[in-house]
Amino acid sequence: MARLVKYLAFLLILAAIGLVAYAYVGPWFGADFSAPSEEVRKPVVLNAD
């Protein structure tokens, strides 16, 4: 059982390192992580009594 926990912990650490590496190296390979930006204007009606 302890061996299984060690393997799962090792895989979790490898996955975290892979995710961080992809976040840094991904834009060099064409991955775009920026949020889409566009201006939105909507009229607001306030009920001032």
PASEBA-1860 file (N, C-alpha, C; in nm, 3 decimals):
! residues 49
1> MARLVKYL> 0.083/-0.120/0.000/0.000/0.000/0.000/0.087/0.126/0.000 ~ 0.195/0.124/0.077/0.284/0.240/0.083/0.351/0.263/-0.052 ~ 0.380/0.155/-0.124/0.441/0.168/-0.256/0.346/0.237/-0.353 ~ 0.218/0.206/-0.344/0.118/0.269/-0.430/0.108/0.419/-0.400 ~ 0.112/0.455/-0.275/0.105/0.596/-0.236/0.229/0.669/-0.286 ~ 0.345/0.605/-0.280/0.468/0.667/-0.331/0.459/0.691/-0.481 ~ 0.408/0.593/-0.555/0.394/0.609/-0.699/0.294/0.719/-0.734 ~ 0.184/0.724/-0.662/0.086/0.829/-0.688/0.142/0.967/-0.655
9> AFLLILAA> 0.217/0.979/-0.547/0.280/1.106/-0.512/0.381/1.146/-0.619 ~ 0.458/1.049/-0.666/0.556/1.076/-0.771/0.487/1.123/-0.899 ~ 0.379/1.057/-0.937/0.305/1.098/-1.057/0.242/1.236/-1.040 ~ 0.195/1.266/-0.921/0.138/1.398/-0.895/0.244/1.507/-0.907 ~ 0.362/1.481/-0.856/0.472/1.578/-0.867/0.512/1.596/-1.013 ~ 0.522/1.487/-1.087/0.555/1.496/-1.230/0.448/1.573/-1.307 ~ 0.322/1.551/-1.275/0.215/1.623/-1.343/0.221/1.773/-1.312 ~ 0.252/1.809/-1.188/0.263/1.951/-1.152/0.380/2.016/-1.225
17> IGLVAYAY> 0.493/1.947/-1.232/0.608/2.000/-1.304/0.576/2.013/-1.453 ~ 0.507/1.917/-1.509/0.469/1.923/-1.650/0.373/2.038/-1.678 ~ 0.281/2.062/-1.587/0.186/2.172/-1.605/0.257/2.307/-1.601 ~ 0.348/2.323/-1.507/0.424/2.448/-1.498/0.512/2.465/-1.621 ~ 0.575/2.358/-1.666/0.659/2.366/-1.786/0.575/2.402/-1.908 ~ 0.457/2.347/-1.920/0.369/2.380/-2.033/0.325/2.525/-2.028 ~ 0.302/2.578/-1.909/0.261/2.717/-1.895/0.372/2.811/-1.942 ~ 0.497/2.774/-1.917/0.609/2.858/-1.959/0.648/2.837/-2.105
25> VGPWFGAD> 0.644/2.713/-2.152/0.694/2.681/-2.285/0.582/2.681/-2.390 ~ 0.458/2.672/-2.346/0.345/2.664/-2.439/0.336/2.776/-2.540 ~ 0.355/2.903/-2.501/0.346/3.011/-2.601/0.449/3.000/-2.713 ~ 0.562/2.936/-2.690/0.661/2.917/-2.797/0.609/2.821/-2.903 ~ 0.515/2.734/-2.865/0.460/2.636/-2.958/0.321/2.672/-3.008 ~ 0.277/2.796/-2.983/0.151/2.843/-3.038/0.032/2.838/-2.943 ~ 0.051/2.798/-2.819/-0.060/2.797/-2.724/-0.082/2.939/-2.673 ~ -0.204/2.989/-2.684/-0.236/3.126/-2.642/-0.320/3.119/-2.515
33> FSAPSEEV> -0.265/3.167/-2.405/-0.334/3.160/-2.276/-0.401/3.291/-2.238 ~ -0.394/3.392/-2.325/-0.452/3.521/-2.289/-0.604/3.516/-2.302 ~ -0.669/3.592/-2.217/-0.815/3.597/-2.219/-0.860/3.683/-2.337 ~ -0.970/3.644/-2.402/-1.020/3.729/-2.510/-1.069/3.862/-2.453 ~ -1.029/3.970/-2.517/-1.067/4.102/-2.464/-1.142/4.181/-2.569 ~ -1.254/4.235/-2.528/-1.332/4.325/-2.611/-1.412/4.415/-2.520 ~ -1.436/4.536/-2.567/-1.508/4.633/-2.486/-1.658/4.607/-2.496 ~ -1.725/4.606/-2.383/-1.869/4.584/-2.379/-1.933/4.704/-2.311
41> RKPVVLNA> -2.027/4.765/-2.378/-2.099/4.878/-2.320/-2.247/4.844/-2.316 ~ -2.306/4.852/-2.198/-2.448/4.825/-2.182/-2.509/4.940/-2.102 ~ -2.624/4.987/-2.142/-2.688/5.093/-2.065/-2.741/5.039/-1.932 ~ -2.731/5.122/-1.830/-2.776/5.085/-1.696/-2.887/5.180/-1.656 ~ -3.002/5.125/-1.615/-3.114/5.206/-1.570/-3.120/5.193/-1.420 ~ -3.109/5.309/-1.352/-3.117/5.310/-1.206/-3.254/5.358/-1.163 ~ -3.313/5.290/-1.068/-3.442/5.331/-1.015/-3.419/5.421/-0.893 ~ -3.408/5.550/-0.916/-3.385/5.643/-0.806/-3.519/5.706/-0.768
49> D> -3.570/5.670/-0.653/-3.699/5.724/-0.608/-3.679/5.842/-0.519
END
